[in-house]
Amino acid sequence: MRMFSAELADRASRLLPNSRALSASREAAPYFAADALGLAAVPTRHVWGRHLAVHREGADGHLVDLGDGLFLAPVDPPRLVRGRRSRRLSELRRAVRALFDLRLALTGGALVAWIALAVATFHSALRLGWVDAIYFTVTTAATVGYGDINLAGAPPWLKLYASLFMILSGIGLALLFALAADAVIGARILQALGVPPRGMRGHVVVVGLGNTGHRIVQHLLDAGVEVAAAEVSEQNRHVGEARRQGVAVLVGDGRYRDSLRALSVEGAAAVIAATDDDLANLETALTAHELNPDARIVIRVFDPEAAMGDGVLSTFEHGSRLWLVAEVWVRPGSPADGMDTALLEREGDLHVLAVRDRAAERWRPAHPDRLEGGHEVLLAGTRERWEQVRALASG
């Protein structure tokens, strides 16, 4: 069965005997995320309780020597880049960053300079101490005026100056509060509407929020990486979920420069083109590379050879070919019943990783040398050899 929901797939596999639910997006997403993060070894996935990956260096207890300096070996899951940030912390960071607005800085700077000039003026004209001058200036700017210091006996020019000071200070304070509210509250509103924040850096841009793009975003978020995404359809069911997780989602075509610039692609660490259209993915990648030559570019390209089949648990690349990690059940009386495992591995394009029966599960090199009816066998090999072995085992 092909199924997107991992929870439903697990339940279906437990309830329906001799069945397996697979998700192509669940298989592919870890590769895209790991490539964007620059991980050297990408785990295939958990198969029979272990995590498998292709290494370029030998390791103790490696399973299979694939040749050309490559080894298929069990590994621990990759360490995350850093702990996942909480949503509240991310929102606080965005709010603080929103305060560093050029308009807010210019207005605040002008208001401070205007108040400083007034402090010096009142200090000199009224012969006030610096503390009293500051106190009088602040109360005048705020139009509070307690009356303990006043301009009743001041010269006319000072009264006119104080009147102008109160008017301009009131306008300046109102403008300052308005800009501060726009920066903080406006940032939250823009986030809710899916407008990406300006000036993002070190993030990963994901173009396309289909099933695969959604899975990729989840892996990146779990790694603590900030993500911005683009999706052409606002009706996509993953758009709302991504926004609730703090992902800035732009509803627009990620192929265009304006869309990628809105996602701050110039400061992105990586760009993943994961739509269902090969041409759109390639165009997105080329445009992103022009805007940010230093970013890692990961493209989703459809290949009919990569289609998953019955019994296939995962895939990986070996040289220029696609290899499968798959399982097969040996039917009693079939041609594979009683066959030596060395005979299956003779041509070098298939390896027996483990054999499981009712008594035990034995991994290479402790697996039996001869297959028997009722054995479940975990294999790694090319699709052609896998299909041959499957035919022998089911014969």
Disulfide bonds with the S-S distance in Angstrom:
none
